[in-house]
Amino acid sequence: MNTLRLGRFGVILAGFLVFLGVSVAPAYADHHFTFTQAKTTFDETDAHGRFTGQALTKPGQAVPMSWSFRIAPAVQAIAAGPMNCTAGHMQLPYHDSHSNIPVDYFWHSTVQGNKSDNTKYDLYGSCTFKVKNNGTANLKFVFHYSLFCGPCGDVRAGTGQGGFSTTLDVLEASR
């Protein structure tokens, strides 16, 4: 009987999340955003949160890329407590971690050492928190980006909004 109730609750929760616009299927980016001297900021919001990035390109130099992420109110509403978040980078020695922070935390950090040479970079992050059905949610983001170096290549490829995606996986509590 308890298994049946938990199963029904899971179906109801999934329906509720779909109603809120919270996708439980992964979203993948097959493109990247390119920072240029004319386009120094990135700002995108989806059903799971808002991500921003800022970088000034300087051909031949390593520059910082500052970023922020805030979880959407609809996702905050399913949380049953604080979250643990960690971020990393695929190409650079970067790591950021916060434990036991509120789900409405304005997460921001800076990745040092990005070169303005059209290298494609991948920043990723993940926040884990308990949800109201005693399950666990894991919200992930990824930001694919590069910094245009001027004479190093063609700026027309990949300068539009894009390169950012999130996924939200909600797992039922096991009994």
ROSE-4610 file (N, C-alpha, C; in Angstrom, 1 decimal, always signed):
// ROSE-4610
residu = [M/M/M/N/N/N/T/T/T/L/L/L/R/R/R/L/L/L/G/G/G/R/R/R/F/F/F/G/G/G/V/V/V/I/I/I/L/L/L/A/A/A/G/G/G/F/F/F/L/L/L/V/V/V/F/F/F/L/L/L/G/G/G/V/V/V/S/S/S/V/V/V/A/A/A/P/P/P/A/A/A/Y/Y/Y/A/A/A/D/D/D/H/H/H/H/H/H/F/F/F/T/T/T/F/F/F/T/T/T/Q/Q/Q/A/A/A/K/K/K/T/T/T/T/T/T/F/F/F/D/D/D/E/E/E/T/T/T/D/D/D/A/A/A/H/H/H/G/G/G/R/R/R/F/F/F/T/T/T/G/G/G/Q/Q/Q/A/A/A/L/L/L/T/T/T/K/K/K/P/P/P/G/G/G/Q/Q/Q/A/A/A/V/V/V/P/P/P/M/M/M/S/S/S/W/W/W/S/S/S/F/F/F/R/R/R/I/I/I/A/A/A/P/P/P/A/A/A/V/V/V/Q/Q/Q/A/A/A/I/I/I/A/A/A/A/A/A/G/G/G/P/P/P/M/M/M/N/N/N/C/C/C/T/T/T/A/A/A/G/G/G/H/H/H/M/M/M/Q/Q/Q/L/L/L/P/P/P/Y/Y/Y/H/H/H/D/D/D/S/S/S/H/H/H/S/S/S/N/N/N/I/I/I/P/P/P/V/V/V/D/D/D/Y/Y/Y/F/F/F/W/W/W/H/H/H/S/S/S/T/T/T/V/V/V/Q/Q/Q/G/G/G/N/N/N/K/K/K/S/S/S/D/D/D/N/N/N/T/T/T/K/K/K/Y/Y/Y/D/D/D/L/L/L/Y/Y/Y/G/G/G/S/S/S/C/C/C/T/T/T/F/F/F/K/K/K/V/V/V/K/K/K/N/N/N/N/N/N/G/G/G/T/T/T/A/A/A/N/N/N/L/L/L/K/K/K/F/F/F/V/V/V/F/F/F/H/H/H/Y/Y/Y/S/S/S/L/L/L/F/F/F/C/C/C/G/G/G/P/P/P/C/C/C/G/G/G/D/D/D/V/V/V/R/R/R/A/A/A/G/G/G/T/T/T/G/G/G/Q/Q/Q/G/G/G/G/G/G/F/F/F/S/S/S/T/T/T/T/T/T/L/L/L/D/D/D/V/V/V/L/L/L/E/E/E/A/A/A/S/S/S/R/R/R]
num = [1/1/1/2/2/2/3/3/3/4/4/4/5/5/5/6/6/6/7/7/7/8/8/8/9/9/9/10/10/10/11/11/11/12/12/12/13/13/13/14/14/14/15/15/15/16/16/16/17/17/17/18/18/18/19/19/19/20/20/20/21/21/21/22/22/22/23/23/23/24/24/24/25/25/25/26/26/26/27/27/27/28/28/28/29/29/29/30/30/30/31/31/31/32/32/32/33/33/33/34/34/34/35/35/35/36/36/36/37/37/37/38/38/38/39/39/39/40/40/40/41/41/41/42/42/42/43/43/43/44/44/44/45/45/45/46/46/46/47/47/47/48/48/48/49/49/49/50/50/50/51/51/51/52/52/52/53/53/53/54/54/54/55/55/55/56/56/56/57/57/57/58/58/58/59/59/59/60/60/60/61/61/61/62/62/62/63/63/63/64/64/64/65/65/65/66/66/66/67/67/67/68/68/68/69/69/69/70/70/70/71/71/71/72/72/72/73/73/73/74/74/74/75/75/75/76/76/76/77/77/77/78/78/78/79/79/79/80/80/80/81/81/81/82/82/82/83/83/83/84/84/84/85/85/85/86/86/86/87/87/87/88/88/88/89/89/89/90/90/90/91/91/91/92/92/92/93/93/93/94/94/94/95/95/95/96/96/96/97/97/97/98/98/98/99/99/99/100/100/100/101/101/101/102/102/102/103/103/103/104/104/104/105/105/105/106/106/106/107/107/107/108/108/108/109/109/109/110/110/110/111/111/111/112/112/112/113/113/113/114/114/114/115/115/115/116/116/116/117/117/117/118/118/118/119/119/119/120/120/120/121/121/121/122/122/122/123/123/123/124/124/124/125/125/125/126/126/126/127/127/127/128/128/128/129/129/129/130/130/130/131/131/131/132/132/132/133/133/133/134/134/134/135/135/135/136/136/136/137/137/137/138/138/138/139/139/139/140/140/140/141/141/141/142/142/142/143/143/143/144/144/144/145/145/145/146/146/146/147/147/147/148/148/148/149/149/149/150/150/150/151/151/151/152/152/152/153/153/153/154/154/154/155/155/155/156/156/156/157/157/157/158/158/158/159/159/159/160/160/160/161/161/161/162/162/162/163/163/163/164/164/164/165/165/165/166/166/166/167/167/167/168/168/168/169/169/169/170/170/170/171/171/171/172/172/172/173/173/173/174/174/174/175/175/175]
x = [+0.8/+0.0/+0.9/+1.9/+2.8/+3.5/+3.9/+4.5/+3.6/+2.3/+1.3/+1.2/+1.1/+0.9/+2.1/+3.3/+4.6/+4.6/+4.2/+4.1/+3.2/+2.0/+1.0/+1.5/+2.2/+2.8/+3.8/+4.6/+5.7/+5.0/+3.9/+3.2/+2.7/+2.1/+1.5/+2.6/+3.7/+4.8/+5.4/+5.5/+6.0/+5.0/+3.7/+2.7/+2.8/+3.0/+3.1/+4.3/+5.5/+6.7/+6.5/+5.8/+5.6/+4.7/+3.6/+2.7/+3.5/+4.5/+5.3/+6.3/+6.5/+7.5/+8.8/+8.9/+10.2/+10.4/+11.4/+11.6/+12.4/+12.1/+12.9/+13.7/+13.6/+14.4/+15.7/+16.8/+18.0/+17.9/+18.6/+18.7/+20.2/+20.5/+21.9/+22.2/+23.3/+23.8/+24.8/+24.6/+25.6/+26.3/+26.2/+26.8/+27.4/+28.0/+28.6/+28.4/+28.6/+28.5/+29.9/+30.0/+31.3/+31.3/+32.1/+32.3/+33.2/+32.8/+33.6/+33.7/+34.5/+34.6/+33.3/+32.4/+31.1/+30.1/+30.3/+29.3/+30.0/+30.1/+30.8/+30.0/+28.7/+27.8/+26.9/+26.5/+25.6/+24.6/+23.3/+22.2/+21.1/+20.9/+19.8/+19.1/+17.8/+16.9/+16.1/+16.0/+15.2/+14.3/+13.6/+12.6/+13.3/+14.6/+15.3/+16.1/+16.4/+17.1/+17.7/+18.4/+19.0/+20.5/+21.2/+22.6/+23.1/+24.2/+24.8/+26.3/+27.0/+28.4/+28.9/+30.1/+30.8/+32.2/+32.7/+34.2/+34.5/+35.7/+36.3/+37.4/+37.3/+38.3/+39.5/+40.7/+41.9/+42.8/+42.9/+43.6/+45.1/+45.4/+46.7/+46.9/+45.8/+45.9/+44.9/+45.2/+44.3/+43.4/+42.1/+41.2/+40.2/+39.6/+38.6/+37.2/+36.4/+35.0/+34.2/+33.5/+32.6/+31.3/+30.7/+29.4/+28.5/+27.2/+26.2/+25.1/+24.5/+23.4/+22.4/+21.1/+20.1/+19.0/+18.6/+17.6/+16.2/+15.4/+14.1/+13.2/+12.2/+11.3/+10.5/+10.1/+9.3/+10.1/+11.4/+12.3/+12.5/+12.7/+12.9/+11.7/+10.5/+9.2/+9.2/+9.9/+9.9/+10.9/+11.8/+12.8/+12.3/+12.9/+12.5/+13.7/+14.6/+15.7/+16.9/+18.0/+19.2/+19.8/+20.7/+21.3/+22.9/+23.5/+24.9/+25.2/+26.1/+26.4/+27.9/+28.3/+29.7/+29.8/+30.8/+31.1/+32.5/+32.7/+34.0/+34.2/+35.3/+35.7/+36.4/+36.1/+36.7/+38.1/+38.4/+39.7/+40.6/+40.1/+40.9/+40.9/+41.9/+41.9/+41.0/+39.7/+38.7/+37.8/+37.5/+36.5/+35.9/+34.5/+33.8/+32.8/+32.7/+31.8/+31.1/+29.9/+29.1/+28.2/+28.3/+27.5/+26.4/+25.3/+24.2/+23.8/+23.5/+23.1/+21.6/+21.0/+19.5/+19.3/+18.2/+17.9/+17.7/+17.5/+17.4/+18.8/+19.9/+21.2/+21.6/+22.2/+22.7/+24.1/+24.3/+25.7/+26.4/+27.6/+28.5/+29.9/+30.7/+32.1/+32.9/+34.2/+35.0/+36.0/+36.0/+36.9/+38.1/+39.3/+40.5/+41.2/+41.9/+42.8/+42.2/+41.0/+40.4/+41.2/+41.6/+42.4/+41.5/+41.8/+41.0/+41.6/+41.5/+42.1/+41.1/+39.8/+38.8/+38.7/+39.4/+39.3/+37.9/+37.4/+36.0/+36.2/+35.4/+35.5/+34.1/+34.2/+33.0/+33.0/+32.1/+31.9/+30.6/+30.7/+29.5/+29.3/+28.1/+27.7/+26.6/+26.4/+25.4/+25.0/+23.7/+23.1/+22.2/+22.4/+21.6/+20.9/+19.6/+18.7/+17.6/+17.1/+16.0/+14.7/+13.8/+12.5/+11.4/+10.2/+9.2/+8.6/+8.9/+8.4/+9.5/+10.5/+11.6/+12.6/+12.4/+13.3/+14.5/+15.3/+16.4/+16.4/+16.7/+16.8/+18.3/+18.6/+20.0/+19.8/+20.1/+20.0/+21.4/+21.5/+22.8/+22.7/+23.8/+23.9/+25.3/+25.3/+26.5/+26.5/+27.7/+27.8/+29.0/+28.8/+29.8/+30.1/+31.4/+31.7/+33.1/+33.4/+34.7/+34.9/+36.1/+36.5/+37.1/+36.5/+37.0/+38.2/+39.2/+40.5/+40.8/+39.8/+40.0/+40.6/+41.9/+42.4/+42.6/+42.2/+42.4/+41.3/+40.2/+39.2/+38.0/+36.9/+35.7/+34.7/+34.3/+33.4/+32.0/+31.6/+30.2/+29.8/+30.6/+30.2/+30.0/+28.8/+28.5/+28.4/+28.0/+27.9/+26.5/+25.5/+24.2/+24.0/+22.8/+22.5/+22.5/+22.9/+23.0/+24.2/+24.4/+25.6/+25.3/+24.0/+23.7/+22.5/+22.6/+21.5/+21.5/+20.3/+20.1/+19.4/+19.5/+18.7/+18.3/+17.2/+16.7/+16.3/+16.9/+16.5/+16.0/+14.7/+14.1/+14.0/+14.6/+14.5/+13.6/+12.7/+11.9/+12.7/+12.3/+13.0/+12.8/+13.8/+13.6/+13.2/+12.4/+11.9/+12.5]
y = [-1.2/+0.0/+1.3/+1.3/+2.5/+2.7/+1.6/+1.7/+2.3/+1.9/+2.5/+4.0/+4.4/+5.8/+6.6/+6.1/+6.7/+6.8/+5.8/+5.8/+6.9/+6.9/+8.0/+9.4/+9.5/+10.8/+11.2/+10.3/+10.6/+11.0/+10.4/+10.8/+12.2/+12.5/+13.8/+14.8/+14.5/+15.5/+15.8/+14.7/+15.0/+15.8/+15.6/+16.4/+17.9/+18.0/+19.4/+20.1/+19.4/+20.0/+20.4/+19.6/+19.9/+21.1/+21.2/+22.3/+23.6/+23.5/+24.7/+25.0/+24.2/+24.4/+23.9/+23.0/+22.5/+21.2/+21.2/+20.0/+19.0/+17.8/+16.7/+16.0/+16.4/+15.8/+16.6/+16.0/+16.8/+17.7/+18.9/+19.8/+19.9/+19.7/+19.8/+20.9/+21.6/+22.6/+22.1/+22.2/+21.8/+23.0/+24.1/+25.4/+26.1/+27.3/+28.0/+29.5/+30.3/+31.7/+32.3/+33.3/+33.9/+35.3/+35.6/+37.0/+37.7/+39.0/+39.8/+41.2/+42.0/+43.4/+44.1/+43.8/+44.4/+43.7/+42.5/+41.7/+41.1/+41.8/+41.5/+40.8/+40.7/+40.1/+39.0/+38.0/+37.0/+36.9/+36.7/+36.7/+35.8/+34.7/+33.8/+33.2/+33.1/+32.6/+31.4/+30.3/+29.2/+28.8/+27.7/+27.3/+27.0/+26.7/+26.4/+27.5/+28.5/+29.6/+30.6/+31.6/+32.7/+32.6/+32.6/+32.6/+33.8/+34.4/+35.6/+35.3/+35.9/+35.8/+37.2/+37.5/+38.8/+38.6/+39.0/+38.9/+40.0/+40.6/+41.6/+40.9/+40.8/+40.1/+41.0/+40.4/+41.2/+40.2/+40.3/+39.4/+39.1/+37.9/+37.5/+37.5/+37.8/+37.9/+36.9/+36.5/+35.7/+36.7/+36.5/+37.4/+36.6/+37.2/+36.6/+36.6/+35.5/+35.5/+35.3/+36.4/+36.4/+35.8/+35.1/+34.5/+34.5/+34.3/+34.2/+33.2/+32.6/+31.7/+31.9/+32.0/+32.0/+31.1/+30.2/+29.2/+29.9/+29.4/+30.0/+29.8/+30.7/+30.6/+29.3/+28.8/+27.6/+26.4/+26.4/+25.3/+25.5/+26.7/+27.0/+26.5/+26.5/+26.1/+24.7/+23.8/+22.4/+22.0/+22.9/+22.6/+22.5/+21.6/+21.4/+21.7/+22.5/+22.9/+23.5/+23.7/+24.3/+23.4/+23.9/+23.1/+23.2/+22.2/+22.2/+22.4/+23.3/+23.6/+23.5/+23.0/+23.0/+23.3/+24.0/+24.3/+24.0/+23.7/+23.4/+23.7/+23.4/+23.8/+22.7/+22.5/+21.4/+21.7/+23.0/+23.3/+24.1/+24.7/+25.5/+25.0/+25.2/+24.8/+25.7/+25.4/+26.2/+25.3/+25.7/+25.0/+26.0/+25.9/+26.7/+25.8/+26.0/+25.1/+25.8/+25.6/+26.2/+25.1/+25.0/+24.0/+24.6/+24.0/+24.4/+25.9/+26.2/+27.6/+27.6/+28.7/+28.8/+28.6/+28.0/+27.8/+29.1/+30.2/+31.5/+32.2/+31.5/+32.1/+32.6/+33.8/+34.4/+34.0/+32.9/+32.3/+33.0/+33.5/+34.2/+33.9/+33.9/+33.5/+34.0/+33.8/+34.3/+33.2/+32.8/+31.9/+32.7/+32.4/+33.1/+32.4/+33.1/+32.5/+32.2/+32.7/+32.5/+33.2/+32.6/+33.2/+33.7/+34.9/+35.4/+34.9/+33.6/+32.9/+31.9/+32.1/+31.3/+29.9/+29.6/+28.3/+28.1/+26.9/+26.6/+26.1/+26.8/+26.5/+25.9/+25.1/+24.5/+24.7/+25.6/+25.7/+24.9/+24.2/+23.4/+23.6/+23.4/+23.5/+22.6/+22.3/+21.4/+21.8/+21.8/+22.1/+20.9/+20.4/+19.3/+19.7/+19.4/+19.7/+18.7/+18.7/+17.8/+18.5/+17.7/+18.2/+17.7/+18.3/+18.2/+16.8/+15.9/+14.5/+13.6/+14.2/+13.5/+13.0/+13.4/+13.0/+14.0/+13.9/+14.7/+15.3/+16.5/+17.2/+17.5/+17.4/+17.7/+18.6/+19.9/+20.9/+21.2/+20.9/+21.1/+22.2/+22.9/+23.8/+23.6/+24.1/+24.1/+25.3/+26.0/+27.2/+26.9/+26.8/+26.6/+28.0/+28.4/+29.8/+29.8/+30.9/+31.2/+32.8/+33.2/+34.6/+34.9/+35.7/+36.0/+36.9/+36.5/+37.1/+38.1/+38.4/+39.3/+38.6/+38.7/+38.1/+36.6/+36.0/+34.5/+33.7/+34.3/+33.5/+34.3/+33.6/+34.2/+34.4/+35.7/+36.0/+35.6/+35.4/+35.1/+33.8/+32.8/+31.5/+31.6/+31.4/+31.3/+32.5/+33.7/+34.9/+35.1/+34.4/+34.6/+34.1/+34.3/+33.8/+32.3/+31.6/+30.1/+29.7/+28.4/+27.9/+27.5/+27.9/+27.6/+26.6/+25.7/+24.7/+24.3/+23.8/+23.2/+21.9/+21.1/+19.9/+19.8/+19.3/+19.0/+17.6/+16.8/+15.5/+15.4/+14.9/+14.7/+13.2/+12.7/+11.3/+11.1/+10.1/+9.8/+9.2/+9.4/+8.8/+7.3/+6.5/+5.1/+4.7/+3.7/+3.2/+1.9]
z = [+0.0/+0.0/+0.0/+0.8/+0.9/-0.5/-1.1/-2.4/-3.4/-3.4/-4.3/-4.1/-2.8/-2.5/-3.0/-2.7/-3.2/-4.7/-5.4/-6.9/-7.4/-6.8/-7.1/-6.8/-5.7/-5.3/-6.4/-6.8/-7.8/-9.1/-9.5/-10.7/-10.6/-9.4/-9.1/-9.1/-8.4/-8.4/-9.8/-10.6/-12.0/-12.8/-12.6/-13.3/-12.8/-11.5/-10.9/-11.5/-11.6/-12.1/-13.6/-14.4/-15.8/-15.8/-14.9/-14.9/-14.6/-13.7/-13.4/-14.5/-15.4/-16.5/-16.1/-15.1/-14.7/-15.4/-16.4/-17.2/-16.3/-16.5/-15.8/-16.9/-18.1/-19.2/-19.4/-19.7/-19.9/-21.1/-21.0/-22.2/-22.5/-23.7/-24.1/-25.0/-24.9/-25.8/-26.7/-28.0/-29.0/-29.6/-28.9/-29.4/-28.3/-28.5/-27.5/-27.7/-26.7/-26.7/-26.9/-27.7/-27.9/-27.4/-26.4/-25.9/-26.9/-27.2/-28.1/-27.5/-28.1/-27.6/-27.6/-28.6/-28.7/-27.8/-27.5/-26.7/-25.5/-24.4/-23.2/-22.1/-22.4/-21.4/-22.0/-21.1/-21.5/-20.4/-20.8/-19.8/-20.3/-19.7/-20.2/-19.0/-19.2/-18.1/-18.8/-18.1/-18.5/-17.3/-17.4/-16.4/-15.1/-15.1/-13.8/-13.2/-13.9/-13.3/-14.3/-13.8/-14.6/-14.4/-15.6/-15.6/-16.3/-15.8/-16.4/-16.5/-17.5/-17.7/-18.2/-17.8/-18.2/-18.5/-19.6/-19.9/-20.9/-20.7/-21.6/-22.4/-23.7/-24.5/-24.7/-24.6/-24.9/-25.6/-27.0/-27.8/-27.2/-27.1/-26.6/-25.1/-24.3/-22.9/-22.2/-21.0/-20.2/-19.4/-19.4/-18.7/-17.9/-16.9/-16.0/-16.7/-16.4/-16.8/-15.6/-15.2/-14.1/-14.4/-13.5/-13.8/-12.5/-12.8/-11.6/-12.1/-11.0/-11.3/-10.1/-10.4/-9.4/-9.8/-8.9/-9.1/-9.3/-10.2/-10.5/-9.3/-9.0/-7.9/-8.0/-9.2/-9.3/-8.8/-9.0/-8.5/-7.0/-6.6/-5.1/-4.4/-5.0/-4.3/-4.0/-4.7/-4.4/-3.3/-2.9/-2.0/-0.6/+0.2/+1.6/+2.5/+2.0/+2.9/+2.1/+2.7/+2.0/+1.0/+0.2/-0.9/-0.8/-1.5/-1.6/-3.1/-3.4/-4.8/-5.0/-6.2/-6.6/-8.1/-8.5/-9.9/-10.2/-11.5/-12.0/-13.5/-14.0/-15.4/-16.1/-17.3/-18.1/-18.5/-18.8/-19.4/-18.4/-17.4/-16.5/-15.1/-14.3/-12.9/-12.0/-12.0/-11.3/-10.6/-9.3/-8.5/-7.6/-7.4/-6.4/-5.7/-4.4/-3.7/-2.5/-2.3/-1.2/-0.6/+0.8/+1.5/+2.3/+2.4/+3.3/+3.1/+1.8/+1.5/+1.2/+1.3/+1.0/-0.5/-0.9/-2.3/-3.1/-2.5/-3.2/-3.3/-2.9/-2.9/-4.3/-4.3/-5.6/-5.7/-6.5/-6.6/-7.7/-7.3/-8.3/-8.0/-9.1/-9.0/-10.2/-10.2/-11.4/-11.8/-13.0/-13.6/-14.2/-13.6/-14.1/-15.2/-16.1/-17.1/-18.4/-18.7/-20.0/-21.1/-22.1/-23.2/-24.3/-24.8/-25.9/-27.2/-27.4/-28.6/-29.3/-29.0/-29.6/-29.0/-27.9/-27.2/-26.7/-26.9/-26.4/-25.0/-24.1/-22.7/-22.2/-21.1/-20.5/-19.0/-18.5/-17.1/-16.7/-15.6/-15.2/-13.7/-13.3/-11.8/-11.5/-10.2/-9.7/-8.3/-8.1/-6.7/-6.4/-5.2/-4.7/-3.5/-3.4/-2.2/-2.1/-0.8/-0.5/-1.1/-1.5/-2.0/-1.0/-1.2/-0.2/-0.1/-1.0/-0.9/-0.3/+0.4/+1.0/+0.0/-1.3/-2.3/-2.4/-3.5/-3.7/-5.1/-5.2/-6.6/-6.8/-8.1/-8.5/-9.7/-9.5/-10.6/-11.2/-12.5/-13.1/-14.2/-14.3/-15.5/-16.2/-17.4/-18.2/-19.0/-19.2/-20.0/-20.9/-22.2/-23.2/-23.8/-23.8/-24.2/-24.8/-25.4/-25.9/-25.9/-26.1/-26.2/-27.5/-28.3/-29.6/-29.6/-30.4/-30.3/-31.4/-32.2/-33.3/-34.5/-34.8/-36.0/-35.9/-34.8/-34.7/-35.4/-35.8/-36.4/-36.8/-37.2/-37.6/-36.5/-36.2/-35.1/-35.4/-36.6/-37.0/-36.4/-36.2/-35.6/-34.1/-33.7/-32.3/-31.5/-32.0/-31.2/-30.7/-31.0/-30.5/-29.1/-28.5/-27.2/-27.4/-26.4/-26.5/-25.7/-25.7/-24.9/-23.5/-23.0/-21.6/-21.6/-20.7/-20.5/-19.1/-18.6/-17.3/-17.4/-16.4/-16.2/-14.7/-14.5/-13.1/-13.0/-12.1/-11.9/-10.4/-10.3/-9.0/-8.7/-7.7/-7.4/-6.2/-6.2/-5.1/-4.0/-2.7/-1.6/-1.6/-1.3/-1.2/+0.2/+0.2/+1.5/+1.9]
